[in-house]
Amino acid sequence: MILVTGGAGYIGSHNVIALIDAGYDVVIFDNLELGHIETVETLKTVQTKGKVVAFIKGDLQKPQDINAVFERYKIDAVVHFAAYSQVAESVKNPRKYYYNNVYGTLNLLDAMLEHDVKKIVFSSTAATYGEPEYVPIDEKHPQIPVNTYGKTKLMIESIMDDYDNAYGLKSVRLRYFNVAGADSQNRVGEWHEPETHLIPNILKSTFSGGKTFQMFGDDYPTKDGTCVRDYINVEDLAKAHVLALKYLSNGGETNYFNLGTTEGSSVKEVFSSCEAVTGKKIPLEVKSRREGDPAKLIADNNKAKKELGWIPEKSLVESIKTAYCWEKNLSGNI
Ligand code: UDP
């Protein structure tokens, strides 16, 4: 049985589907603060080929909650998503982030060690690299995070190294670039309240009563003045986690990989693609830069390709199409 913390959230829910498709039994652990019970209900109805999808509501900041999962189920490995992930909020309220992300993970690792579970796939981030010194960013790039969110993820990576040295806990840390899109069968998707991400925000502006889309800065030193990001499809991303689990099951050592496409798209390009996919003229307002946004983040993904056998397949347009179907669901505009 695989324990998925944060399985009711955006990336976690797509991973639960990928794990079920790969034939694993899954137990989801989520406090439903940011995840949704509707998502859990949907995941329980996903075609399971006789596999178990269980749910336990609980909080990683309460050791008894997470210990109870290991008491009840025989866990073989953990995929750990549960975390706060908003950069601006992390800078304003670091306590919230250190307690939830770092202390919560320590409780999870304690429970794992107490129950002799020694394999974990961890949801890390390109934010651990900080301001890029070069692009594309490979795994050798210095990790100097510039915000609390990135610092919490880097601390956890470093805790995992120490836990491997001391206790033999094997981890794979997956450093995500910009995750985009939704389930191609429209069962789950991105559902944040409030939404801060680019693609859902552009798409929300297409609905009647939607706000004008705000573009944060068009004076960056990039091809068209707007920030360039590497948008990785959420289903492609989920597949990498299944490969990482297999890697660990086959005796793989602690490791870390970038998950991105190596393609950079500017905010203006994403905006134009959204107009093309939706066939709508989207209201746009150019605002000043958002604090802490680097001009350009692009992944070098060769390591994941070579060592995990991972091949990202879906284009930005495919991500926008599935995200649009999902947004129509959410807004009731089907
Ligand atoms: N962005 C924007 N308007 C929005 C949301 C995001 O212009 O409503 C820009 C943001 O400044 C950044 C890019 O889109 O340059 C991607 O932002 P997002 O929050 O999706 O991901 P991040 O790169 O911060 O992880």
Residues whose N, C-alpha, C, O or C-beta is under 5 A from the ligand:
A	BS01	UDP	T196 H197 L198 N201 Q214 M215 F216 C227 V267 R290 D293
